Every structure is written in C-alpha cells, then in structure tokens.
Amino acid sequence: GSYVTQGSLRFDYQGGVGIVRGRRRTTIESSGFLVPNYHSKEFETIGIPVRVSIKYVPFNFMSIGFDMIVNVNPEKTFAAPMATLNFGRIIKNRDY
C-alpha cells in the first residue's frame, strides 16, 4: 500500500492476495417456524482484498475518514464501507 498527503487530507490504498473461507447456502432443507433451514456448502478460494481511504487529519495524532474495503474472489465478491476515527501518530512532522 501507499498514501499521499495533501494539506489536511490523506489518501491511501492497500491490496494483496489472501484465502477466503465461507459457507454458501444451497437449497432449503425445511421451513422452520420463522427461519428456513438450508443445506450449505463450505468453500475456500483465493481473493484479492483492496482497501482505499480518505481521511481528514486535523491534528498529527487524530484523523476522521471513510474507508472502502472490497474482496474480489470467484465465490462471492463483497464490499464494506466504514467510517473511521483514528488516534496515534498519524503524520510524523507537520507544520502548523
């Protein structure tokens, strides 16, 4: 991954390759009282996770921002947006 800082904004991205494991529903086994029961199949495949973010950095120890995480794989590609609040050493040397 890498990042670019412009003023109080930081843009960063990360990517890689990883193993994705899960359970996929197949057919309905029986209809329960409120929730149907399903047959399921376990799977394991290779995925490509990617994270991109934009952050506002008002102080060198805090940022607030938005992240988007996506995992592209043959079984089930998924995405998750997140609001973030980070504390710690965000920017090393910052002139105010």
N, C-alpha and C positions, 0 to 999 in steps of 0.2 A: 504494500500500500504506500500511499504518499499523501501529502497535503500541501495546500497553498494558502498562505495567509495574506489578506489584503485589508489593512487597517484593523478594524474590529471583527472582521469576518474570517472564518476559516472554512475551507472546503477540503474534504478528504475522502479517500476511497481505499478499499481493501478488497482483495479477491483471493481465491485459492481453489483447491480441489479437496473434496472430502467424501466420506462414506455417509450415505443416508439410509437409515433403517426405519421401518414402519410397518403398519398393518393396514391393509386395504380391505374394505368391506366388499363382499361379492354378492351373494343372494340372501334374501330374507329366509331365515330358518323358521321362525314362528313369530306371531304377532303377540307381544306381551300386553299387559294391561294398559300402560301408557307409552312404552318404548318397545319397538320391534327388536328382536334378536336377529343378528346377521351371522352368516358364515364369513370367515375372514381369511386372508392370506398374508403371511409375513413376506416382506421384501427387503432386499439390500441392494443398493446400487451406488454408482458414483454420481456426485453432484458438484456443481460449481457455485459456491456461495460468493455473493458480492454485497458489499455494504458501501453506500455513499451517504455523506452527511454534509450539512451546512450548519455552522454554529456561529452565534454571536458571542464574542468574548469581551464583556465589559471590564473585567479585571484579569490579571495574569493568573489568578487562582480559581476562576469560575467561568463556565460557559453554559449557554442555553441554546438548544437547537433542535433539529429534525434529522432523523436517520431513516433510511430505507434499506431493509435487508431483503435480498432475493436469493433463493436457491433454485437453480435450474438443473433439473435431472429428468431422466426418462420416465419415472413413475408418476411423480406429482410435483410440478413446479409450484413454489409458493412464495409469497411476499408478505412483509410485515413492516408497516410504518411505525415509528416510535418518536415520541417527544423525549428529549434528553436534558438533564441537568447534571453537569459535571463539576466536581471540585478537585483541586490538586494543582500541580504545576502545569498549566496549560500552555503558556508561552514563556520561554526562557528569559529573554531580555526584551523588555518593552519600554519604550519611551513614552511618557505621558506629557 
